[in-house]
Amino acid sequence: MNKSMRLRELINSGQTLVMPDAFDALSAKIIERLGFQAVQCSGFSIALAACCRKEPNLGLDENLHATRHIVEAVSIPVMADGEDGFGDASAIGNTIRRYIEVGAAGVNIEDQILGLPQGSGRVVDCQFMVDKISAARQAATEVGHPDFFINGRTDALATAKDRMAGLNDAIGRANRYLQAGADLAFVTGIVKLEEAQLLVREIAGPVSIAAGMPNNMNLSIPELKECGVARVSLPVLAVFASIRAITQTLSDVLAGENFPHIVERGMVCSMKEAAELLS
């Protein structure tokens, strides 16, 4: 079974798939070692780790480079973050082929307009996104990889001024993306369990949401599993935790803390633990 088929099997199993987002090969290896069954690449986290001020500044080549290292570090399926597909329907075929070449099991494609100032987010015309998903599915089939997993992401709720209108728009878009060839509908901006429950009821296919975000830390994995969410991604948890841990540990060193005290508090791993990640 290839990794795309395995990812498809996991998401359609009836059991919620929790996919932490990796920002480099090491974080992906940790995710696998802990027992998670798949890895999600996070364009935001990869860009942050590369100190890009804006996520769109991380172009396709840089994104593919990071994705390749993540794929090569693990044996479990990896879903790439294809951002907005890096172009329109005429360009997305090349994008899909290149993600397949680096070994990704699938890819996210989103409908938000990238690069806008904070707080002014908008989504593209629905048909524009439908055309891209259709072209992406056709491209995967043409290169002999029809099982390549396509995750149609909508930011209609996250960018809406009115939440009910945003939910309705997200539901409509998600259903159209699934009809166009997406295998999963990813709705961003969920902050309440009731919103997730509504999406699961109204979207005619598997639903994905993001959790562990600054605006929805109140959501719990068990509750999301209970309401039937097919996939839960954790887009920022790993990179934010890494920033905090490194900052805290080195701040203690700067403050004159003795190394044995840092070790006793469990702030650093052992050489054995580090070596085991590469075994």
C-alpha positions in Angstrom: 0.0 0.0 0.0 1.4 3.4 -1.0 1.4 6.3 1.5 -1.4 8.1 -0.3 -3.6 5.0 0.0 -2.6 4.7 3.7 -3.5 8.3 4.4 -6.8 7.8 2.7 -7.5 4.7 4.8 -6.7 6.6 8.0 -9.0 9.5 7.3 -11.8 7.3 6.1 -11.5 4.8 9.0 -14.2 6.4 11.1 -11.6 7.2 13.8 -10.4 10.8 14.1 -6.9 11.2 12.8 -4.8 13.6 14.8 -2.0 15.1 12.6 0.5 17.3 14.3 2.2 19.8 12.0 5.9 19.5 11.4 8.2 22.4 10.6 11.3 20.4 9.8 12.7 16.9 9.6 13.4 16.6 13.4 10.0 17.7 14.5 8.5 15.2 12.0 10.7 12.5 13.5 9.5 13.3 17.0 5.8 13.1 15.8 6.4 9.7 14.3 8.4 8.4 17.3 5.5 9.4 19.7 3.2 7.2 17.7 1.2 9.6 15.5 0.2 7.9 12.3 0.7 10.8 9.9 2.4 14.2 9.6 1.0 17.5 8.3 3.4 20.0 7.0 2.7 23.6 8.2 3.6 26.3 5.8 3.2 28.8 8.6 5.6 26.9 10.9 8.1 26.2 8.1 8.1 29.9 7.2 8.5 30.9 10.9 11.4 28.4 11.4 13.0 30.0 8.4 12.4 33.5 9.8 10.3 34.6 6.9 8.3 37.6 7.9 5.3 36.5 5.8 4.3 33.0 4.9 3.9 33.7 1.2 7.6 34.7 1.1 8.4 31.0 1.4 8.0 30.1 -2.3 7.3 26.8 -3.9 10.9 25.7 -4.2 11.6 26.4 -0.5 8.4 24.7 0.5 9.3 21.6 -1.5 12.8 21.6 -0.1 11.4 21.5 3.5 8.7 19.0 2.5 11.3 16.6 1.0 13.3 16.6 4.2 10.2 15.9 6.3 9.1 13.0 4.0 12.6 11.5 4.0 12.8 11.6 7.8 9.7 9.4 8.5 8.0 6.3 7.2 4.4 7.5 7.8 2.4 9.5 5.3 3.1 13.2 5.0 0.6 15.8 3.8 2.2 18.8 2.3 1.0 22.4 2.7 0.5 23.5 -0.9 -0.7 27.0 0.2 -3.0 28.4 -2.6 -1.5 26.0 -5.1 1.1 28.5 -6.1 -1.0 29.7 -9.1 -4.3 29.3 -10.8 -5.8 26.2 -12.4 -3.3 26.4 -15.3 -0.3 26.3 -12.9 -1.5 23.9 -10.3 -0.7 20.8 -12.3 3.0 21.5 -12.0 2.6 22.1 -8.3 0.9 18.7 -7.8 3.5 16.9 -9.8 6.3 18.4 -7.8 4.8 17.4 -4.5 4.3 13.9 -5.8 8.0 13.9 -6.9 9.2 14.7 -3.3 7.1 11.9 -1.9 4.2 13.7 -0.3 1.1 11.5 0.3 -1.2 14.5 -0.2 -1.5 18.2 -0.2 -3.6 21.1 1.3 -4.9 23.7 -1.2 -6.5 26.8 0.3 -8.9 29.4 -1.0 -7.7 32.4 1.0 -5.9 35.3 -0.8 -2.4 35.2 0.6 -0.3 38.2 1.5 -3.1 40.6 2.7 -2.6 42.8 5.8 -3.6 41.2 9.1 -7.3 41.5 9.7 -8.2 42.0 6.0 -8.4 38.4 4.9 -10.5 37.4 1.9 -11.2 34.2 -0.1 -11.1 33.8 -3.8 -14.2 33.2 -5.9 -15.6 29.7 -5.2 -15.5 28.7 -8.9 -11.9 29.7 -9.1 -11.0 27.3 -6.3 -13.2 24.6 -7.8 -11.3 24.8 -11.0 -8.0 24.5 -9.2 -9.1 21.4 -7.3 -10.4 19.8 -10.5 -7.1 20.6 -12.2 -5.1 19.2 -9.3 -7.1 15.9 -9.3 -6.6 15.6 -13.1 -2.8 16.2 -12.7 -2.4 13.6 -10.1 -4.2 11.0 -12.3 -2.2 11.9 -15.4 1.1 11.2 -13.6 -0.1 7.8 -12.5 -0.9 8.8 -8.9 -4.7 8.9 -8.7 -4.7 8.1 -5.0 -2.9 11.3 -4.2 -4.8 12.9 -1.3 -6.2 16.4 -1.9 -7.4 18.5 1.1 -9.6 21.4 0.1 -9.2 24.1 2.6 -11.6 27.0 3.0 -11.0 30.2 5.1 -14.5 31.4 4.5 -15.3 31.3 8.2 -12.0 32.6 9.4 -12.3 35.7 7.1 -16.0 36.3 7.6 -17.4 39.4 9.4 -20.5 37.5 10.4 -19.9 34.0 11.8 -23.2 32.4 10.7 -22.8 33.7 7.2 -19.2 32.5 7.3 -20.3 29.0 8.4 -22.8 28.8 5.6 -20.3 29.9 3.0 -17.7 27.4 4.4 -20.3 24.6 4.2 -21.2 25.5 0.6 -17.6 25.8 -0.5 -16.6 22.5 1.3 -19.3 20.6 -0.5 -18.3 22.0 -3.9 -14.6 21.3 -3.3 -15.5 17.7 -2.4 -17.6 17.4 -5.6 -14.6 18.8 -7.6 -12.3 16.1 -6.5 -11.1 17.0 -3.0 -10.9 14.0 -0.5 -11.3 16.1 2.6 -12.9 19.4 3.5 -10.7 21.6 5.9 -12.5 24.5 7.5 -10.4 27.0 9.4 -11.5 29.4 12.1 -13.5 27.0 14.3 -13.7 28.3 17.9 -16.7 26.4 19.3 -17.6 22.7 19.4 -21.1 23.5 18.1 -19.5 24.9 15.0 -17.6 21.7 14.4 -20.8 19.7 15.0 -22.6 21.8 12.4 -19.9 21.2 9.8 -19.9 17.4 10.3 -23.7 17.4 9.9 -23.9 19.6 6.8 -20.7 18.7 4.8 -21.2 15.6 2.6 -17.7 14.1 3.2 -14.9 13.9 5.8 -14.3 17.1 7.7 -11.0 18.5 9.1 -10.4 21.3 11.5 -7.4 22.9 13.2 -7.0 22.8 17.0 -4.5 23.9 19.5 -4.6 27.4 18.0 -4.4 30.6 20.1 -8.1 31.2 19.4 -9.5 27.7 20.1 -7.5 26.2 23.0 -10.8 25.5 24.6 -11.5 22.7 22.1 -10.6 19.2 23.2 -9.5 16.3 21.1 -11.9 13.9 22.8 -14.9 16.2 22.1 -13.9 16.6 18.4 -13.6 12.8 18.1 -17.0 12.4 19.7 -18.7 14.8 17.2 -17.2 12.9 14.2 -14.4 15.1 12.9 -12.3 13.0 10.5 -9.0 14.8 11.0 -7.6 17.3 13.5 -4.5 19.2 12.6 -2.3 21.0 15.0 -0.8 23.8 12.9 1.2 25.7 15.4 1.6 23.6 18.5 5.0 22.1 17.8 6.7 25.2 16.6 5.2 27.4 19.4 6.2 24.8 22.0 9.7 24.7 20.6 10.1 28.5 20.8 8.9 28.5 24.4 11.2 25.6 25.4 14.3 27.0 23.8 13.6 30.5 25.1 13.1 29.2 28.7 16.1 27.0 28.7 18.5 29.5 27.3 17.1 32.3 29.5 17.9 30.1 32.5 21.4 29.7 31.3 21.7 33.5 30.8 20.4 34.1 34.3 23.2 31.9 35.7 21.2 28.7 36.2 23.4 25.6 36.8 23.1 22.9 34.2 22.2 20.1 36.6 19.2 22.1 37.7 18.1 22.5 34.1 18.5 18.8 33.6 16.6 18.0 36.8 13.6 20.0 35.5 13.5 17.9 32.4 14.2 20.8 30.1 16.7 19.0 27.9 16.8 15.5 26.5 19.6 13.0 27.0 22.2 12.1 24.3 20.5 8.7 24.1 17.1 10.2 23.4 18.6 12.3 20.6 20.4 9.4 19.1 17.3 7.2 19.2 15.5 9.7 16.9 18.1 8.9 14.2 18.1 5.1 14.7 
